[in-house]
Amino acid sequence: LNLFGVYVLSDELDHLLDFLAMADDNLYDIEEIPKLIGISDNIYMKLISFLEKYSFIQVKDFKVKLNPEVKDFIISTIDKDKIMFQQHLRLLLK
């Protein structure tokens, strides 16, 4: 996955990063996250590989965690009301 590919997948990347930033330091199984945020496994694994390669996330024992500096930045820039609305909408649509 290159930078152009990340641009094309920017919505999915946003969902993933927002989810990890709002995860309250929980470690999630690498396999459960795509189901929780509603993206395909194929796209998710490409994003995970990209984020790990550039040290945005840590993957250890099949658990994923956002690096603290990245988390702080994302939390300072995200619209928490928008995220809560999206999470509730996803739950309603399931």
DOLUM-160403 format. One record per residue: y, z, x of N, C-alpha, C in turn; residue in one letter. Coordinates in nm, 2 decimals, m for minus. Layout:
N
<atom <Y Z X> <Y Z X> <Y Z X> a>
...
//
This chain:
94
<atom <m0.12 0.00 0.09> <0.00 0.00 0.00> <0.12 0.00 0.09> l>
<atom <0.21 m0.10 0.07> <0.33 m0.10 0.15> <0.45 m0.06 0.06> n>
<atom <0.57 m0.07 0.11> <0.69 m0.02 0.04> <0.72 m0.11 m0.09> l>
<atom <0.69 m0.24 m0.08> <0.70 m0.32 m0.20> <0.61 m0.28 m0.31> f>
<atom <0.48 m0.25 m0.27> <0.39 m0.20 m0.36> <0.43 m0.07 m0.43> g>
<atom <0.49 0.02 m0.35> <0.54 0.15 m0.40> <0.65 0.12 m0.50> v>
<atom <0.74 0.02 m0.47> <0.85 m0.01 m0.57> <0.79 m0.06 m0.70> y>
<atom <0.69 m0.14 m0.69> <0.63 m0.19 m0.82> <0.57 m0.08 m0.89> v>
<atom <0.51 0.02 m0.83> <0.45 0.13 m0.89> <0.54 0.25 m0.90> l>
<atom <0.67 0.23 m0.91> <0.77 0.34 m0.90> <0.75 0.44 m1.02> s>
<atom <0.73 0.38 m1.14> <0.71 0.47 m1.25> <0.59 0.57 m1.23> d>
<atom <0.48 0.51 m1.19> <0.36 0.60 m1.16> <0.39 0.70 m1.05> e>
<atom <0.46 0.65 m0.95> <0.49 0.74 m0.84> <0.58 0.85 m0.89> l>
<atom <0.68 0.82 m0.97> <0.77 0.92 m1.03> <0.69 1.03 m1.11> d>
<atom <0.60 0.98 m1.19> <0.51 1.07 m1.27> <0.43 1.16 m1.18> h>
<atom <0.37 1.11 m1.08> <0.29 1.18 m0.99> <0.37 1.29 m0.91> l>
<atom <0.49 1.25 m0.86> <0.57 1.34 m0.78> <0.63 1.45 m0.87> l>
<atom <0.67 1.41 m0.99> <0.73 1.51 m1.08> <0.62 1.61 m1.12> d>
<atom <0.50 1.56 m1.15> <0.39 1.65 m1.19> <0.36 1.75 m1.07> f>
<atom <0.35 1.70 m0.95> <0.32 1.79 m0.84> <0.43 1.89 m0.81> l>
<atom <0.56 1.84 m0.83> <0.67 1.93 m0.81> <0.68 2.04 m0.91> a>
<atom <0.63 2.02 m1.04> <0.64 2.11 m1.14> <0.51 2.20 m1.15> m>
<atom <0.42 2.18 m1.06> <0.28 2.24 m1.06> <0.28 2.39 m1.03> a>
<atom <0.39 2.45 m1.00> <0.40 2.59 m0.97> <0.30 2.64 m0.86> d>
<atom <0.29 2.56 m0.75> <0.21 2.59 m0.64> <0.06 2.59 m0.67> d>
<atom <0.02 2.54 m0.78> <m0.12 2.52 m0.81> <m0.18 2.41 m0.73> n>
<atom <m0.30 2.42 m0.68> <m0.37 2.31 m0.62> <m0.45 2.24 m0.72> l>
<atom <m0.44 2.11 m0.74> <m0.52 2.04 m0.84> <m0.63 1.96 m0.77> y>
<atom <m0.74 1.96 m0.83> <m0.85 1.87 m0.79> <m0.80 1.73 m0.78> d>
<atom <m0.83 1.66 m0.67> <m0.77 1.52 m0.65> <m0.82 1.43 m0.77> i>
<atom <m0.93 1.46 m0.83> <m0.99 1.38 m0.93> <m0.93 1.40 m1.07> e>
<atom <m0.87 1.52 m1.10> <m0.82 1.55 m1.23> <m0.68 1.51 m1.26> e>
<atom <m0.60 1.49 m1.15> <m0.46 1.45 m1.17> <m0.44 1.32 m1.24> i>
<atom <m0.51 1.21 m1.21> <m0.48 1.09 m1.28> <m0.50 1.10 m1.44> p>
<atom <m0.59 1.18 m1.48> <m0.62 1.20 m1.62> <m0.51 1.29 m1.68> k>
<atom <m0.46 1.38 m1.61> <m0.35 1.47 m1.66> <m0.22 1.39 m1.67> l>
<atom <m0.19 1.30 m1.58> <m0.06 1.22 m1.59> <m0.07 1.08 m1.65> i>
<atom <m0.19 1.04 m1.68> <m0.21 0.92 m1.75> <m0.19 0.79 m1.67> g>
<atom <m0.25 0.79 m1.54> <m0.24 0.67 m1.46> <m0.39 0.63 m1.42> i>
<atom <m0.41 0.51 m1.39> <m0.55 0.47 m1.35> <m0.59 0.53 m1.22> s>
<atom <m0.72 0.54 m1.20> <m0.77 0.60 m1.08> <m0.73 0.51 m0.96> d>
<atom <m0.74 0.38 m0.98> <m0.71 0.29 m0.87> <m0.57 0.30 m0.82> n>
<atom <m0.47 0.30 m0.91> <m0.33 0.32 m0.87> <m0.31 0.45 m0.81> i>
<atom <m0.37 0.55 m0.87> <m0.35 0.69 m0.82> <m0.40 0.70 m0.68> y>
<atom <m0.52 0.65 m0.65> <m0.57 0.66 m0.51> <m0.48 0.59 m0.41> m>
<atom <m0.42 0.48 m0.45> <m0.33 0.41 m0.36> <m0.20 0.49 m0.34> k>
<atom <m0.15 0.55 m0.44> <m0.04 0.64 m0.42> <m0.07 0.76 m0.34> l>
<atom <m0.18 0.82 m0.36> <m0.22 0.94 m0.28> <m0.23 0.90 m0.13> i>
<atom <m0.29 0.79 m0.11> <m0.31 0.74 0.03> <m0.17 0.72 0.10> s>
<atom <m0.08 0.66 0.02> <0.06 0.64 0.08> <0.13 0.77 0.10> f>
<atom <0.12 0.86 0.00> <0.20 0.99 0.01> <0.14 1.07 0.13> l>
<atom <0.01 1.07 0.14> <m0.05 1.15 0.25> <m0.02 1.09 0.39> e>
<atom <m0.02 0.95 0.40> <0.01 0.89 0.52> <0.15 0.92 0.57> k>
<atom <0.25 0.94 0.48> <0.38 0.97 0.52> <0.42 1.12 0.50> y>
<atom <0.32 1.20 0.49> <0.33 1.35 0.48> <0.41 1.40 0.37> s>
<atom <0.41 1.33 0.25> <0.47 1.38 0.13> <0.38 1.49 0.07> f>
<atom <0.25 1.47 0.09> <0.15 1.56 0.03> <0.05 1.61 0.13> i>
<atom <m0.02 1.71 0.10> <m0.13 1.76 0.18> <m0.26 1.75 0.09> q>
<atom <m0.36 1.70 0.15> <m0.49 1.69 0.08> <m0.59 1.77 0.16> v>
<atom <m0.65 1.87 0.10> <m0.74 1.96 0.18> <m0.85 2.00 0.08> k>
<atom <m0.97 1.98 0.12> <m1.09 2.01 0.03> <m1.08 1.96 m0.11> d>
<atom <m1.03 1.83 m0.12> <m1.02 1.76 m0.24> <m0.91 1.82 m0.33> f>
<atom <m0.82 1.89 m0.28> <m0.71 1.95 m0.35> <m0.58 1.89 m0.30> k>
<atom <m0.48 1.87 m0.39> <m0.36 1.80 m0.36> <m0.24 1.90 m0.38> v>
<atom <m0.15 1.90 m0.28> <m0.03 1.99 m0.29> <0.08 1.91 m0.23> k>
<atom <0.20 1.92 m0.29> <0.32 1.86 m0.24> <0.37 1.94 m0.13> l>
<atom <0.42 1.88 m0.02> <0.48 1.95 0.09> <0.61 2.02 0.04> n>
<atom <0.63 2.15 0.09> <0.74 2.23 0.04> <0.88 2.16 0.04> p>
<atom <0.91 2.09 0.15> <1.04 2.03 0.16> <1.06 1.92 0.06> e>
<atom <0.95 1.85 0.04> <0.95 1.74 m0.06> <0.97 1.80 m0.20> v>
<atom <0.89 1.90 m0.23> <0.90 1.97 m0.36> <1.04 2.02 m0.39> k>
<atom <1.10 2.09 m0.29> <1.24 2.14 m0.31> <1.33 2.03 m0.34> d>
<atom <1.32 1.91 m0.27> <1.41 1.80 m0.30> <1.39 1.75 m0.44> f>
<atom <1.26 1.73 m0.48> <1.23 1.67 m0.61> <1.28 1.76 m0.72> i>
<atom <1.26 1.89 m0.71> <1.30 1.99 m0.81> <1.45 1.98 m0.82> i>
<atom <1.52 1.97 m0.71> <1.67 1.97 m0.72> <1.72 1.84 m0.78> s>
<atom <1.64 1.74 m0.80> <1.69 1.61 m0.85> <1.63 1.57 m0.98> t>
<atom <1.52 1.64 m1.03> <1.46 1.59 m1.15> <1.53 1.65 m1.28> i>
<atom <1.51 1.58 m1.38> <1.56 1.62 m1.52> <1.44 1.69 m1.58> d>
<atom <1.45 1.82 m1.58> <1.34 1.91 m1.63> <1.31 1.89 m1.78> k>
<atom <1.42 1.86 m1.86> <1.40 1.84 m2.00> <1.32 1.71 m2.02> d>
<atom <1.35 1.61 m1.94> <1.28 1.48 m1.95> <1.14 1.50 m1.92> k>
<atom <1.11 1.57 m1.82> <0.97 1.60 m1.78> <0.89 1.67 m1.89> i>
<atom <0.95 1.78 m1.94> <0.89 1.85 m2.05> <0.86 1.76 m2.17> m>
<atom <0.96 1.68 m2.20> <0.94 1.59 m2.32> <0.82 1.49 m2.29> f>
<atom <0.82 1.44 m2.17> <0.71 1.34 m2.13> <0.57 1.41 m2.14> q>
<atom <0.57 1.53 m2.09> <0.44 1.61 m2.09> <0.39 1.63 m2.23> q>
<atom <0.49 1.67 m2.32> <0.45 1.70 m2.46> <0.41 1.57 m2.53> h>
<atom <0.48 1.46 m2.50> <0.45 1.33 m2.56> <0.31 1.29 m2.52> l>
<atom <0.28 1.30 m2.40> <0.14 1.26 m2.35> <0.03 1.34 m2.42> r>
<atom <0.06 1.47 m2.44> <m0.04 1.56 m2.51> <m0.05 1.51 m2.66> l>
<atom <0.06 1.48 m2.72> <0.05 1.43 m2.86> <m0.02 1.30 m2.88> l>
<atom <m0.01 1.21 m2.78> <m0.07 1.08 m2.79> <m0.21 1.08 m2.75> l>
<atom <m0.27 1.19 m2.70> <m0.41 1.19 m2.66> <m0.50 1.20 m2.77> k>
//
